[in-house]
Amino acid sequence: MGILIGLIIRKRWMTITALALTFVGVFTLPGLPSPASYTVLVPPVILIIAIIYEGGSLPGLTISSRLRLALTLWMGFSVLVLTAGIVFAGSSSSGLIATIAIFVVLAVAGVLTIGILHRRQLRHAAKVGGSQPSDGIAPV
């Protein structure tokens, strides 16, 4: 909760808009007819996407804005799968376990992909920059 309040205090426009959309959606969307009432799952996912995207870069991870956007959209999709699975699983424990397992697989796949791309980017930067030892001694 503190992270959310911190993002709002920093006046991040996307997060504030997503938070307002979530509050409006919570009160209006469940009153819609049956198939349309499931759109209540979308505003919290948009809020999570905004928080991840505007939350800044991950510590020690420098990635491009396009890659960060791809990560946030993938994580948003993962959260949408999780929330939809929880809603549709109802009281079925096996459905809930399957939903959580699918979410974990999707989330880990996204994080691993970003890690691999970041590592590749660091290797390329080291190769192009011609990294030298910091003590000034030439390698043997």
MARVOKOL-634556 format. One line per field, with one value per atom (N, C-alpha, C): chain; atom name; x, y, z. Coordinates in pm, whole numbers, m for minus. Layout:
kette (A  ...)
atom (CA  ...)
u (X  ...)
v (Y  ...)
w (Z  ...)
END
This chain:
kette (A  A  A  A  A  A  A  A  A  A  A  A  A  A  A  A  A  A  A  A  A  A  A  A  A  A  A  A  A  A  A  A  A  A  A  A  A  A  A  A  A  A  A  A  A  A  A  A  A  A  A  A  A  A  A  A  A  A  A  A  A  A  A  A  A  A  A  A  A  A  A  A  A  A  A  A  A  A  A  A  A  A  A  A  A  A  A  A  A  A  A  A  A  A  A  A  A  A  A  A  A  A  A  A  A  A  A  A  A  A  A  A  A  A  A  A  A  A  A  A  A  A  A  A  A  A  A  A  A  A  A  A  A  A  A  A  A  A  A  A  A  A  A  A  A  A  A  A  A  A  A  A  A  A  A  A  A  A  A  A  A  A  A  A  A  A  A  A  A  A  A  A  A  A  A  A  A  A  A  A  A  A  A  A  A  A  A  A  A  A  A  A  A  A  A  A  A  A  A  A  A  A  A  A  A  A  A  A  A  A  A  A  A  A  A  A  A  A  A  A  A  A  A  A  A  A  A  A  A  A  A  A  A  A  A  A  A  A  A  A  A  A  A  A  A  A  A  A  A  A  A  A  A  A  A  A  A  A  A  A  A  A  A  A  A  A  A  A  A  A  A  A  A  A  A  A  A  A  A  A  A  A  A  A  A  A  A  A  A  A  A  A  A  A  A  A  A  A  A  A  A  A  A  A  A  A  A  A  A  A  A  A  A  A  A  A  A  A  A  A  A  A  A  A  A  A  A  A  A  A  A  A  A  A  A  A  A  A  A  A  A  A  A  A  A  A  A  A  A  A  A  A  A  A  A  A  A  A  A  A  A  A  A  A  A  A  A  A  A  A  A  A  A  A  A  A  A  A  A  A  A  A  A  A  A  A  A  A  A  A  A  A  A  A  A  A  A  A  A  A  A  A  A  A  A  A  A  A  A  A  A  A  A  A  A  A  A  A  A  A)
atom (N  CA  C  N  CA  C  N  CA  C  N  CA  C  N  CA  C  N  CA  C  N  CA  C  N  CA  C  N  CA  C  N  CA  C  N  CA  C  N  CA  C  N  CA  C  N  CA  C  N  CA  C  N  CA  C  N  CA  C  N  CA  C  N  CA  C  N  CA  C  N  CA  C  N  CA  C  N  CA  C  N  CA  C  N  CA  C  N  CA  C  N  CA  C  N  CA  C  N  CA  C  N  CA  C  N  CA  C  N  CA  C  N  CA  C  N  CA  C  N  CA  C  N  CA  C  N  CA  C  N  CA  C  N  CA  C  N  CA  C  N  CA  C  N  CA  C  N  CA  C  N  CA  C  N  CA  C  N  CA  C  N  CA  C  N  CA  C  N  CA  C  N  CA  C  N  CA  C  N  CA  C  N  CA  C  N  CA  C  N  CA  C  N  CA  C  N  CA  C  N  CA  C  N  CA  C  N  CA  C  N  CA  C  N  CA  C  N  CA  C  N  CA  C  N  CA  C  N  CA  C  N  CA  C  N  CA  C  N  CA  C  N  CA  C  N  CA  C  N  CA  C  N  CA  C  N  CA  C  N  CA  C  N  CA  C  N  CA  C  N  CA  C  N  CA  C  N  CA  C  N  CA  C  N  CA  C  N  CA  C  N  CA  C  N  CA  C  N  CA  C  N  CA  C  N  CA  C  N  CA  C  N  CA  C  N  CA  C  N  CA  C  N  CA  C  N  CA  C  N  CA  C  N  CA  C  N  CA  C  N  CA  C  N  CA  C  N  CA  C  N  CA  C  N  CA  C  N  CA  C  N  CA  C  N  CA  C  N  CA  C  N  CA  C  N  CA  C  N  CA  C  N  CA  C  N  CA  C  N  CA  C  N  CA  C  N  CA  C  N  CA  C  N  CA  C  N  CA  C  N  CA  C  N  CA  C  N  CA  C  N  CA  C  N  CA  C  N  CA  C  N  CA  C  N  CA  C  N  CA  C  N  CA  C  N  CA  C  N  CA  C  N  CA  C  N  CA  C  N  CA  C  N  CA  C  N  CA  C  N  CA  C  N  CA  C  N  CA  C  N  CA  C  N  CA  C  N  CA  C)
u (83  0  87  200  290  349  376  430  329  203  98  83  84  73  195  313  434  429  374  362  263  156  57  115  192  252  350  420  514  443  311  226  254  251  263  126  113  m18  m82  m4  m61  m115  m44  m87  m211  m215  m332  m455  m439  m551  m598  m505  m541  m610  m566  m630  m773  m793  m928  m1016  m961  m1036  m1074  m985  m1013  m1126  m1121  m1228  m1362  m1364  m1489  m1538  m1446  m1483  m1538  m1485  m1532  m1679  m1720  m1858  m1954  m1907  m1998  m2003  m1890  m1885  m1957  m1956  m2028  m2179  m2233  m2377  m2422  m2330  m2365  m2422  m2487  m2536  m2422  m2455  m2361  m2233  m2234  m2104  m2020  m2084  m2010  m1958  m2015  m1971  m1831  m1782  m1647  m1539  m1579  m1481  m1429  m1484  m1434  m1291  m1247  m1110  m1007  m1048  m953  m893  m971  m909  m798  m809  m694  m570  m588  m474  m408  m490  m435  m359  m411  m341  m206  m201  m74  25  m24  62  120  37  84  187  164  260  393  390  515  587  515  578  634  556  601  681  694  767  916  962  1105  1169  1297  1368  1393  1410  1439  1581  1609  1742  1851  1949  2061  2030  1912  1871  1843  1924  1902  1848  1723  1660  1595  1576  1517  1369  1312  1171  1081  1120  1039  1039  1155  1165  1089  1094  1019  868  825  684  643  729  699  687  777  771  642  604  483  358  354  238  232  347  350  307  357  318  170  120  m23  m107  m61  m130  m127  m14  m2  m100  m110  m202  m347  m376  m512  m548  m453  m477  m502  m424  m441  m577  m615  m744  m861  m853  m961  m970  m856  m857  m916  m885  m941  m1092  m1137  m1282  m1354  m1300  m1369  m1350  m1246  m1224  m1328  m1380  m1481  m1425  m1490  m1445  m1365  m1328  m1252  m1104  m1056  m916  m820  m856  m767  m760  m871  m871  m785  m790  m708  m560  m525  m385  m335  m418  m379  m362  m449  m438  m309  m276  m153  m31  m36  77  96  m12  m2  53  6  57  207  250  393  476  430  504  513  402  404  494  484  564  713  748  889  943  863  907  936  853  877  1003  1022  1139  1268  1265  1383  1420  1320  1346  1413  1363  1424  1567  1588  1723  1820  1775  1861  1892  1791  1814  1905  1890  1977  2121  2140  2275  2339  2260  2310  2348  2267  2296  2425  2447  2571  2693  2682  2794  2828  2723  2744  2810  2766  2826  2971  3002  3140  3228  3172  3248  3274  3174  3188  3276  3257  3334  3477  3509  3644  3683  3614  3637  3781  3840  3977  3977  4076  4084  4100  4041  4042  4176  4264  4393  4501  4469  4563  4659  4652  4741  4678  4756  4706  4686  4579  4555  4662  4692  4796  4743)
v (m119  0  125  119  233  267  163  186  261  222  286  432  460  598  678  616  684  720  631  661  773  777  883  1016  1016  1140  1196  1110  1156  1210  1205  1258  1189  1060  982  979  1037  1054  921  827  700  621  624  552  617  749  819  790  791  761  617  524  384  363  435  424  478  591  646  550  493  396  274  230  115  146  263  299  311  373  385  247  163  29  m59  m46  m129  m101  24  59  47  50  49  m84  m149  m268  m390  m417  m535  m527  m409  m394  m420  m443  m471  m612  m642  m779  m881  m1006  m1114  m1119  m1127  m1139  m1011  m897  m771  m739  m802  m772  m826  m917  m969  m869  m759  m655  m585  m619  m564  m613  m716  m767  m679  m600  m524  m403  m319  m202  m234  m337  m367  m409  m477  m516  m391  m297  m171  m96  m100  m36  m102  m233  m304  m274  m267  m233  m93  2  139  146  72  74  14  m96  m158  m67  m8  74  204  272  401  387  266  246  265  297  316  186  194  74  m17  m140  m237  m212  m236  m208  m284  m211  m272  m319  m291  m340  m221  m205  m97  m158  m133  m184  m69  m85  21  36  148  173  75  34  m63  m199  m237  m364  m358  m243  m227  m232  m172  m178  m322  m397  m538  m617  m591  m660  m627  m501  m463  m522  m524  m585  m735  m802  m946  m973  m893  m912  m877  m779  m748  m864  m928  m1046  m1158  m1174  m1277  m1252  m1128  m1092  m1109  m1076  m1097  m1245  m1331  m1475  m1520  m1465  m1500  m1457  m1333  m1286  m1357  m1378  m1449  m1593  m1656  m1793  m1802  m1705  m1706  m1686  m1595  m1571  m1693  m1751  m1861  m1995  m2006  m2132  m2152  m2043  m2053  m2120  m2226  m2296  m2422  m2439  m2556  m2538  m2623  m2610  m2648  m2745  m2783  m2673  m2604  m2492  m2378  m2353  m2248  m2284  m2407  m2450  m2441  m2481  m2471  m2326  m2238  m2095  m2037  m2068  m2017  m2073  m2199  m2259  m2192  m2167  m2099  m1958  m1887  m1753  m1755  m1848  m1856  m1885  m1975  m2007  m1884  m1812  m1692  m1583  m1560  m1455  m1488  m1612  m1652  m1644  m1681  m1672  m1527  m1434  m1293  m1241  m1276  m1228  m1290  m1418  m1483  m1423  m1393  m1332  m1197  m1116  m985  m1003  m1099  m1124  m1165  m1250  m1295  m1178  m1098  m983  m880  m860  m767  m816  m944  m1002  m988  m1012  m998  m852  m760  m618  m578  m630  m601  m658  m778  m838  m757  m712  m632  m499  m437  m310  m329  m440  m467  m493  m561  m592  m465  m382  m259  m159  m149  m54  m95  m218  m267  m254  m325  m311  m341  m253  m266  m298  m370  m393  m261  m254  m127  m95  m192  m165  m123  m120  m71  m177  m298  m405  m471  m487  m548  m697  m755  m897  m979  m1096  m1182  m1267)
w (0  0  0  70  76  m58  m139  m273  m358  m348  m425  m385  m256  m210  m253  m247  m293  m441  m522  m664  m689  m612  m629  m584  m477  m429  m531  m603  m706  m829  m827  m936  m1069  m1066  m1188  m1254  m1369  m1431  m1470  m1517  m1560  m1440  m1331  m1212  m1152  m1149  m1095  m1180  m1312  m1402  m1383  m1371  m1352  m1217  m1114  m983  m989  m1055  m1070  m1150  m1256  m1337  m1255  m1167  m1082  m985  m922  m828  m898  m1016  m1091  m1134  m1180  m1226  m1116  m995  m884  m853  m868  m834  m951  m1075  m1189  m1264  m1282  m1368  m1311  m1180  m1133  m1153  m1171  m1192  m1334  m1425  m1563  m1577  m1690  m1713  m1708  m1694  m1664  m1746  m1878  m1944  m1932  m1932  m1928  m1788  m1686  m1550  m1522  m1605  m1586  m1628  m1689  m1722  m1596  m1481  m1356  m1329  m1399  m1384  m1453  m1550  m1630  m1557  m1487  m1422  m1321  m1237  m1150  m1228  m1339  m1422  m1482  m1525  m1578  m1469  m1347  m1235  m1209  m1213  m1191  m1304  m1427  m1539  m1522  m1481  m1462  m1350  m1242  m1131  m1173  m1246  m1291  m1390  m1482  m1585  m1529  m1445  m1392  m1264  m1214  m1090  m1105  m1221  m1243  m1286  m1309  m1351  m1232  m1260  m1155  m1105  m978  m924  m998  m1047  m1117  m1257  m1306  m1437  m1528  m1630  m1725  m1853  m1879  m2000  m2073  m2201  m2281  m2246  m2287  m2255  m2330  m2451  m2525  m2455  m2403  m2332  m2200  m2132  m2008  m2036  m2148  m2187  m2216  m2284  m2313  m2183  m2088  m1959  m1885  m1883  m1810  m1875  m2007  m2074  m2047  m2047  m2018  m1875  m1781  m1641  m1622  m1695  m1691  m1741  m1849  m1899  m1796  m1730  m1627  m1512  m1469  m1361  m1405  m1531  m1583  m1582  m1620  m1615  m1471  m1377  m1237  m1184  m1207  m1155  m1221  m1352  m1421  m1371  m1350  m1298  m1160  m1074  m939  m944  m1030  m1040  m1097  m1202  m1267  m1197  m1115  m1043  m934  m882  m777  m654  m610  m490  m523  m647  m688  m651  m562  m520  m631  m712  m822  m928  m951  m1044  m993  m863  m804  m812  m785  m793  m937  m1032  m1173  m1215  m1167  m1199  m1145  m1022  m962  m1034  m1072  m1145  m1281  m1351  m1481  m1464  m1360  m1334  m1305  m1223  m1189  m1314  m1398  m1521  m1611  m1627  m1712  m1654  m1524  m1461  m1466  m1436  m1440  m1582  m1680  m1820  m1857  m1813  m1841  m1774  m1649  m1576  m1631  m1664  m1721  m1857  m1936  m2067  m2051  m1959  m1935  m1883  m1796  m1745  m1854  m1943  m2054  m2147  m2178  m2266  m2201  m2070  m1999  m1999  m1976  m1977  m2115  m2219  m2355  m2383  m2333  m2352  m2280  m2159  m2087  m2159  m2212  m2287  m2411  m2480  m2601  m2564  m2457  m2415  m2374  m2308  m2269  m2391  m2490  m2611  m2692  m2706  m2784  m2710  m2579  m2500  m2477  m2503  m2482  m2336  m2252  m2108  m2073  m1994  m1949  m1800  m1751  m1608  m1533  m1416  m1343  m1280  m1263  m1200  m1301  m1425  m1527  m1578  m1528  m1573  m1695  m1799  m1922  m1899  m1956  m1940  m2010  m1958  m2011  m2122)
END
